[in-house]
Amino acid sequence: MEKFSQFRDRGSGVSPFLPVTTLSSQLARLGHAICFCIRLPLLLFYAGVYFLFLQYIPLPVVIRKLLLWIFLAIPAVWWVDVQLDGVRRGLLSQQPRTRVPHPGSVIAASFSSPLDALYLAAVFNPIFVASHPRSRKVRRISLLKAVCYALSADFQLADSIESQPGGSRGLTDLRALLSRYPNRIIVVFPESGTTNGRGVLPLSPCLLTTPAENAIFPISLRYTPPDVTTPVPGFRAWIRFLWNLLGRPTHCVRVRIAEPIYNTSRATNGGDWVNVPPPRAQQQQQQEGDGGPGNREEQALLDNVAEALARLGRAHRVNLTLRDKKAFVNVWVKR
């Protein structure tokens, strides 16, 4: 992998775009193939029924969540380890409602797999939005698009949010969505692209449009085995993802929820602010777009969310952007 050394973060040595592979014996591969052949028709049939019919029926939220858990049960994604940051095990039920994501809050989730959107939908029944690393605007997307977003180069590697599928139509911000849907949770993937879970990319400034009274909950999702992560988009990645997902006997999801973070920057809340030189990656984003953080307080908010995601996911913050990922993908497909 010497040819991909240029896509390693210089500070930590982490390469967040390399696909994760796991070794297995010939006997394990035989069992892998049997599980894959049994589960693939079931998954395709259920996905067709749900996304073509069931999602358009006005079902109660509990029934909708149950249907999504059935979706996760087909590939045996049922071992879930949930923990609140700073809360001891066994005390989750004693925590106040404001300690977990609730209606009117924003979830800033890590982004490494199509399973991220499915799990969050099954637990929180949220509204999903697509972000861009150089814009404060977001685009509301459906659950199906959120799942496909993890493997879509059109979304992740677009030069601007206007060049994503849909153009400039449907662009909004988190403040407007929270005002329109006060009884829903908003899920945003602030890294704007998938990684292998070992690094946290610079975050999108779309989080800066969150009102001061609405909480932002960083949530980290990690998987065991980790080969269901999809850092490289494309059709081949879909085949590899389904093979790893459906061939394993079971999958475990490790969910960590940080303490709520509030946007207290004066610029966002109508006050004055002072420009300061941002870090190199954020400064580069501002030069390439117009939505980057404009002051120290706004930069501190993005840093706090990124630090929480890195700490919960046992990952490193990296100085690589989606432009680096676009260059990596071009090299990867030609290898």
C-alpha positions in Angstrom: 0.0 0.0 0.0 3.0 2.3 -0.5 1.2 4.0 -3.4 -1.5 5.2 -0.9 0.9 6.6 1.7 0.1 10.1 0.5 -3.4 9.6 1.8 -2.2 9.0 5.4 -2.7 11.8 7.9 0.8 13.2 8.7 0.0 13.7 12.4 -1.5 10.4 13.3 -0.4 8.1 10.4 -4.1 7.0 10.0 -5.4 6.3 6.5 -9.2 6.8 6.8 -10.0 5.8 3.2 -8.5 2.3 3.0 -11.1 -0.5 3.1 -10.9 -2.8 6.1 -10.3 -6.5 5.4 -10.5 -9.5 7.7 -8.7 -12.8 7.1 -10.7 -16.1 7.1 -10.0 -19.8 6.5 -11.3 -21.8 3.5 -13.9 -23.5 5.8 -15.1 -20.1 7.1 -15.4 -18.9 3.5 -17.7 -21.9 2.7 -20.0 -21.0 5.6 -19.7 -17.4 4.5 -21.0 -18.3 1.0 -23.9 -20.4 2.4 -25.1 -17.5 4.6 -24.7 -15.1 1.8 -26.8 -17.2 -0.6 -29.6 -17.7 1.9 -29.8 -14.1 3.1 -29.4 -12.2 -0.1 -32.8 -13.1 -1.6 -34.5 -12.4 1.7 -32.8 -9.0 2.0 -33.6 -8.0 -1.5 -37.2 -9.0 -1.2 -37.7 -7.3 2.1 -35.9 -4.1 0.9 -38.2 -4.0 -2.2 -41.3 -4.5 -0.1 -40.3 -1.8 2.5 -39.0 0.9 0.2 -41.6 0.4 -2.5 -44.7 0.0 -0.3 -44.4 0.0 3.5 -42.6 3.3 3.8 -45.4 5.2 2.1 -48.1 3.8 4.5 -48.9 6.0 7.4 -48.0 3.5 10.1 -47.5 4.2 13.8 -43.9 5.0 14.7 -43.6 1.9 16.8 -44.6 -0.3 13.9 -42.2 1.5 11.6 -39.3 1.0 14.0 -40.2 -2.7 14.3 -40.1 -3.1 10.5 -36.7 -1.5 10.4 -35.4 -3.8 13.2 -36.6 -6.7 11.1 -34.5 -5.2 8.3 -31.5 -5.3 10.5 -32.2 -8.8 11.8 -31.9 -10.3 8.3 -28.1 -9.8 8.2 -28.0 -10.6 11.9 -27.3 -7.1 13.1 -28.8 -7.5 16.6 -26.0 -7.2 19.2 -26.1 -3.6 20.1 -23.9 -2.1 22.9 -25.2 1.3 23.8 -23.5 3.6 26.3 -23.8 7.2 27.3 -20.5 9.1 27.7 -19.7 9.5 31.4 -22.6 7.2 32.6 -21.8 3.9 34.2 -23.3 0.7 32.8 -26.7 -0.2 34.3 -27.7 3.4 34.9 -29.0 4.3 31.4 -32.7 4.0 32.5 -32.1 6.5 35.3 -30.9 9.3 33.0 -33.1 12.3 32.2 -34.8 12.6 28.8 -32.5 15.5 27.9 -29.4 13.3 28.2 -30.3 11.3 25.1 -31.4 12.6 21.7 -35.0 13.8 21.8 -37.4 15.7 19.5 -35.9 19.1 18.7 -32.3 18.0 18.9 -29.6 17.3 16.2 -27.6 14.1 15.9 -24.1 14.5 14.5 -23.3 10.9 13.7 -20.1 9.3 12.5 -20.3 8.0 9.0 -18.7 4.7 8.0 -21.5 2.3 6.7 -25.0 2.2 5.2 -26.0 0.5 8.5 -25.6 3.9 10.2 -28.7 5.3 8.7 -30.7 2.1 9.2 -29.8 1.8 12.9 -30.5 5.5 13.6 -33.9 5.3 11.8 -34.8 2.2 13.8 -34.1 3.9 17.1 -34.9 7.6 16.6 -37.2 7.8 13.5 -35.4 11.0 12.5 -35.2 13.3 9.5 -32.0 12.7 7.5 -30.0 15.5 5.8 -27.0 15.4 3.4 -24.3 17.9 4.1 -21.3 19.3 2.2 -17.9 20.1 3.8 -17.9 23.7 2.5 -21.5 24.8 2.9 -23.9 25.6 5.7 -26.7 24.4 3.6 -28.1 20.9 3.9 -30.5 18.8 1.8 -33.3 16.7 3.3 -33.1 13.1 2.0 -35.1 9.9 2.6 -34.0 6.9 4.4 -33.2 5.1 1.2 -31.1 7.9 0.0 -29.3 8.1 3.3 -28.4 4.4 3.0 -27.3 4.9 -0.6 -25.4 8.0 0.4 -22.8 5.9 2.1 -21.8 4.3 -1.2 -22.7 7.1 -3.7 -19.8 9.1 -5.2 -22.3 11.6 -6.6 -23.2 12.7 -3.1 -19.9 12.4 -1.3 -17.5 13.7 -3.9 -19.5 16.5 -5.4 -17.7 19.8 -5.7 -20.5 21.7 -4.0 -23.9 20.9 -2.5 -25.5 22.4 -5.6 -23.8 19.9 -7.8 -25.2 17.0 -5.8 -28.3 15.1 -7.2 -31.2 17.6 -7.0 -29.1 20.7 -7.8 -30.0 23.8 -5.7 -33.6 22.7 -5.2 -34.5 21.7 -1.6 -31.5 23.3 0.0 -32.2 24.5 3.6 -30.4 24.7 6.9 -30.8 23.1 10.3 -32.4 26.1 11.9 -35.2 26.0 9.3 -35.7 22.3 9.6 -35.9 22.4 13.4 -38.4 25.2 13.2 -40.5 23.3 10.7 -40.3 19.9 12.5 -40.1 20.7 16.2 -41.2 17.2 17.2 -38.6 15.3 15.1 -34.9 14.6 15.5 -32.5 15.7 12.7 -29.6 13.4 11.7 -26.7 14.9 9.9 -23.4 13.2 8.9 -21.1 16.2 9.4 -18.1 14.5 7.8 -20.0 14.5 4.5 -18.4 11.3 3.4 -17.6 7.8 4.7 -14.4 6.6 6.4 -13.3 3.3 7.7 -14.0 4.4 11.2 -10.4 5.1 12.1 -10.4 8.8 11.5 -12.7 11.8 11.8 -12.6 14.2 8.9 -13.0 18.0 9.2 -16.7 18.7 9.9 -19.2 20.5 7.8 -20.1 24.1 8.9 -23.8 23.1 8.6 -23.8 22.5 12.3 -23.3 26.2 12.9 -26.9 26.9 11.8 -28.2 25.0 14.9 -30.1 27.4 17.2 -28.6 27.8 20.7 -31.5 26.2 22.4 -31.3 23.0 20.4 -28.9 20.3 21.6 -26.3 18.6 19.3 -25.6 15.0 20.2 -22.4 13.5 18.7 -23.0 9.7 18.2 -20.3 7.2 17.3 -21.2 3.9 15.7 -18.6 1.2 15.3 -19.0 -2.4 14.0 -17.6 -5.8 14.8 -16.3 -7.1 12.4 -15.2 -3.8 11.0 -15.3 -4.9 7.3 -18.8 -3.6 6.8 -17.4 -0.1 6.6 -17.6 1.5 3.1 -14.9 4.2 2.8 -14.7 3.7 -1.0 -18.0 4.4 -2.9 -19.1 2.7 -6.1 -20.8 -0.5 -7.5 -17.9 -2.8 -6.5 -18.2 -1.4 -3.0 -21.8 -2.5 -2.9 -20.9 -6.1 -3.8 -18.2 -6.1 -1.2 -20.4 -4.6 1.4 -23.2 -7.1 0.9 -20.8 -10.0 0.8 -19.3 -9.0 4.2 -22.7 -8.1 5.7 -24.7 -11.2 4.7 -21.9 -13.8 5.1 -21.1 -13.2 8.8 -23.1 -15.2 11.4 -23.7 -12.0 13.4 -22.7 -8.3 13.7 -22.3 -6.1 16.7 -22.9 -2.4 16.8 -21.1 -0.3 19.4 -23.0 2.9 20.0 -21.6 5.8 22.1 -23.6 8.9 22.8 -21.8 12.1 24.0 -23.1 14.7 26.2 -25.2 17.4 24.4 -23.3 20.3 22.9 -24.9 23.7 22.4 -24.1 26.4 19.8 -23.3 29.4 21.9 -21.4 31.4 19.2 -22.3 35.1 19.1 -22.3 35.1 15.3 -24.9 32.4 15.1 -27.0 34.1 17.8 -26.9 37.6 16.4 -23.9 39.0 18.3 -20.6 40.4 17.1 -17.7 38.3 16.3 -14.0 38.6 15.5 -12.2 36.8 12.6 -9.3 34.6 13.6 -7.1 32.4 11.5 -8.6 29.0 11.3 -6.7 25.7 11.1 -5.1 24.8 7.7 -7.9 22.4 6.7 -10.7 24.8 7.6 -8.9 27.7 6.0 -8.6 25.7 2.8 -12.3 25.0 2.9 -13.1 28.7 3.3 -11.0 29.6 0.3 -12.9 27.0 -1.8 -16.4 27.9 -0.5 -18.2 30.5 1.5 -19.6 28.5 4.4 -16.7 27.9 6.7 -16.5 29.0 10.4 -16.0 32.7 10.6 -14.8 33.1 14.2 -13.1 31.4 17.1 -16.4 30.4 18.8 -17.8 28.8 15.7 -14.6 26.9 15.2 -14.7 25.8 18.8 -18.1 24.3 18.3 -16.9 22.2 15.3 -13.8 21.2 17.3 -15.9 20.1 20.3 -18.2 17.9 18.1 -15.2 16.4 16.2 -13.3 15.7 19.5 -16.4 13.9 20.9 -16.7 11.8 17.8 -13.0 10.9 17.9 -13.0 10.1 21.6 -16.2 8.0 21.5 -15.0 6.1 18.4 -11.4 5.7 19.6 -10.4 7.4 16.3 -8.1 10.2 15.4 -9.0 13.6 13.9 -7.3 13.8 10.5 -6.3 16.7 8.3 -7.6 15.0 5.2 -10.7 16.3 3.3 -13.1 14.9 0.7 -10.9 16.4 -2.0 -8.2 14.0 -0.7 -10.8 11.2 -0.7 -11.7 12.0 -4.3 -8.0 11.7 -5.3 -7.7 8.5 -3.3 -10.7 6.9 -5.1 -9.3 7.8 -8.5 -6.1 6.0 -7.6 -7.9 3.1 -5.9 -10.0 2.2 -8.9 -7.0 2.2 -11.2 -4.8 0.1 -8.9 
